[in-house]
Amino acid sequence: MKTIFESGKKGKSGFAVPGWDVPDSDPIPAAYCNTGVDLIDVSEVDVVRHYTNLSRTNFGVDSGMYPLGSCTMKYNPKVNEKYATLGGFADLHPLVDVSSCQGALEVLYDLASYLSAITGMKRFSMMPAAGAHGELTSVMIIQKYFQDIKEDRRIILTPDSAHGTNPASVAICGFEVKEVPSTEDGDVDIEALRNMVDGNVAAMMLTSPNTLGLFDRNVHLIADILHENGSLFYCDGANLNAVMGKAMVADMGFDVMHINLHKTFSTPHGGGGPGAGPIGVVERLEKFLPVPVVEKRSDGSYYLDSERPDSIGRVHSFYGNFLVCLKAYIYIRMLGAEGIRGASENAVLNANYLLARLKEVYSLPINRLCMHEFVLSDDGVPNGVTTNDIAKRILDYGFHAPTVYFPLLVHGAIMIEPTETESRDTLDRFVEAMKAIRLEAQSDPDMVKRAPHTTAVKRVDAVSAARKPVLKWVP
Ligand SMILES: *Cc1c(COP(=O)(O)O)cnc(C)c1O
């Protein structure tokens, strides 16, 4: 069997495309070449039933409310899918000549400018494939910035409420992570921060609003403390859903940020992908952005610019996240400036509605108005019923479980984010379910501890699931 690589010229890829530096590829060694695939014959109806049944064993935003704090699981408008399947977009080859994909480049260019308008950041790169990838790319930019000004700084600060990817990105880049404590009411502890900031601190990463669903009231002060020390300020923008159209991340004093298009801008996510984690930077960091950058000529045409000597280089082979970007572009165009603002207002309203009703029955460790999400605790739930049990039992009521045991600084955390796309009726049903579980913890705790009872798969023995996984599912 001839592979696509064998048809390429050896030593020369034959795929020269302006803007893309494609490495020469040798043919696949014979040992790795497939010599024939023995496919079984199945009828269409069996295939359809197989996949339909598989999809029904899963829970998603199309099946019901998905109150997953920190993850912004909002409804994915079906019109996004409609346009993403258009041949001119869906069938683009990664090596297509720029003259044949002007429309796609325009989408990337315009989307980057919309993100700039929403955040105030000077310039965006659409390259990173996920939030964590955006963090990594940004930390590489921070590293390059200090190399450029010839300062050797080795520490990046992250608050104790940070998402686990923050310290991970810092460590992967070779920086040392130091954890800044939070105060009892969920802001960064300013005194502790002052004591930690010195000539060795390259940057601090802060999620804004933070993972407790709170807007840090001292964000400007934090920015000043860092900037006076010559350090950079990074915004983990995973929670942009709460402030888009209301407040500009650049105005808060941040120098570099990432956005999760698959959270804030309604593109699907889960199971590790697909996603997109574009990063935005202030002017002085622009020259470090990854290549190639989509640029526009004065005649209105677009091209991929790789001639950027200060760039950190390439962080993704191609723009394989293009369809995710396209869906975010459609979402922003459909909502417009007013709609974007309205979405964040409704997200915050929905979260505060749930907070007000649920704090009557569950403990709320930090009792403040929240942004788009809030964190309850299982403190005070009777008879040894835990957050884990509550999360399992909520499945029986037809809801996905909230995020649990994160952030770590809240004991038995139950982190709830309804998003703007849930109706009042759905929110009320969720409240009734959570209240009913609290009563069951009193009247029938053993039943709650054995939940779920109505799902296809009953309570999983988590230890065996990790140690002796059964990877084949038999309906
Ligand atoms: C989701 C999330 C991330 C990571 O984003 P991915 O797209 O999942 O890689 C980082 N920080 C916060 C606060 C998040 O909620």
Ligand as a Chemical Component Dictionary entry (heavy atoms), coordinates in Angstrom:
data_LIG
# 
_chem_comp.id                   LIG 
_chem_comp.type                 NON-POLYMER 
_chem_comp.pdbx_formal_charge   0 
_chem_comp.three_letter_code    LIG 
# 
loop_
_chem_comp_atom.comp_id 
_chem_comp_atom.atom_id 
_chem_comp_atom.alt_atom_id 
_chem_comp_atom.type_symbol 
_chem_comp_atom.charge 
_chem_comp_atom.model_Cartn_x 
_chem_comp_atom.model_Cartn_y 
_chem_comp_atom.model_Cartn_z 
_chem_comp_atom.pdbx_ordinal 
LIG C1 C1 C 0 -10.607 25.001 32.729 1  
LIG C2 C2 C 0 -9.601  25.811 33.427 2  
LIG C3 C3 C 0 -8.256  25.800 33.027 3  
LIG C4 C4 C 0 -7.702  24.862 31.970 4  
LIG O1 O1 O 0 -8.299  24.987 30.743 5  
LIG P1 P1 P 0 -8.363  23.769 29.692 6  
LIG O2 O2 O 0 -8.963  24.382 28.495 7  
LIG O3 O3 O 0 -9.212  22.724 30.336 8  
LIG O4 O4 O 0 -6.964  23.305 29.478 9  
LIG C5 C5 C 0 -7.389  26.655 33.671 10 
LIG N1 N1 N 0 -7.807  27.443 34.671 11 
LIG C6 C6 C 0 -9.085  27.465 35.100 12 
LIG C7 C7 C 0 -9.479  28.394 36.211 13 
LIG C8 C8 C 0 -10.032 26.637 34.497 14 
LIG O5 O5 O 0 -11.293 26.648 34.932 15 
# 
loop_
_chem_comp_bond.comp_id 
_chem_comp_bond.atom_id_1 
_chem_comp_bond.atom_id_2 
_chem_comp_bond.value_order 
_chem_comp_bond.pdbx_ordinal 
LIG C1 C2 SING 1  
LIG C2 C3 SING 2  
LIG C2 C8 DOUB 3  
LIG C3 C4 SING 4  
LIG C3 C5 DOUB 5  
LIG C4 O1 SING 6  
LIG O1 P1 SING 7  
LIG P1 O2 DOUB 8  
LIG P1 O3 SING 9  
LIG P1 O4 SING 10 
LIG C5 N1 SING 11 
LIG N1 C6 DOUB 12 
LIG C6 C7 SING 13 
LIG C6 C8 SING 14 
LIG C8 O5 SING 15 
# 
